[in-house]
Amino acid sequence: MTRVLREFGEDKLLAQVFPRLNRNSRVVIGAGDDCAVVKFRDAKDWLLLKTDCVVERVHFTKETSAHAVGWKAMMRTLSDFAAMSGIPEFALITLAIAGKKKASSVGELYRGLNRAAARFDVAIVGGETGETAGPTVIVVSVAGFVERDRCILRSGGKANDDLFVTGELGGSIRGRHLRFVARVDEARWLTANFKVHAMMDLSDGLGTDLPRLARASKLGFSIDQRALPLSPGCSIQQAISDGEDYELLFAISPRDRMRLEKLWRKKFPKLPLTRIGKLNRQSAISDQQLPRGYVHFRQRR
């Protein structure tokens, strides 16, 4: 019997697909982290590659302004660069849209894309546009770089590392997912001043993404749910499972905790930084069971 995608869930599906993908000797990190990391000829830095998409009725509604959709589509991809302490440089845009849509909406979409790209001096250098009978889909592909000694993966966490998150969690349903700014500057500052062991961006929610980071590092985790930095009006449940926060989640040695918190307050006085828990050896403690965030292809009840 052929199984449908919703019987798998996103993580199980990709776990079957990724090991079969072709690689060559220039691939440092392939599919499975926030960005792909590859060697480029004799360059001293590594090339980062990332593509992401937003889909009508999944990531935005037909009532959402086209400008906001463009902003979100670009910032989502740039957030993955932040997760690896990378610097984005060039973007390609693929747009699939129904012919009955207003031409002015495409102009507004590209104004949003361009405004978000300009925030980090990213050049939009091309792409593709095609007609579809289905919902609008915008795919953003970005290339950039990261220094070899500043590339942060999900898999580098160590037992007893402190877990920190930037900003506040929850509230995507109130529109926060359309207004966020990727934490590129914050990530670059972190890796310039501290040894960050593991990092990722919270795109699917803490309840989905924290277990992913822990699994990649072959560790367990524990968090203090009462310590979670809640967006105004949000519950702990929403902070864990709403998704689309686009904040940084990272692991760092507890020896650096006090210095990190002190310097962070000076550098980013308007942006909270919160210790929410720690990584543990799996043999010592089992993962806490958290409410799940968003997972593609998961069966809905």
PyMOL commands that set and color helices and strands:
alter all, ss='L'
color gray80, all
select helices_A, chain A and resi 5-7+10-20+66-83+103-119+148-150+154-156+172-174+176-178+184-193+206-216+225-227+236-241+254-267
alter helices_A, ss='H'
color red, helices_A
select strands_A, chain A and resi 27-29+36-38+46-55+87-97+123-131+137-146+162-166+196-201+220-223+248-252+273-280
alter strands_A, ss='S'
color yellow, strands_A
deselect
rebuild
show_as cartoon
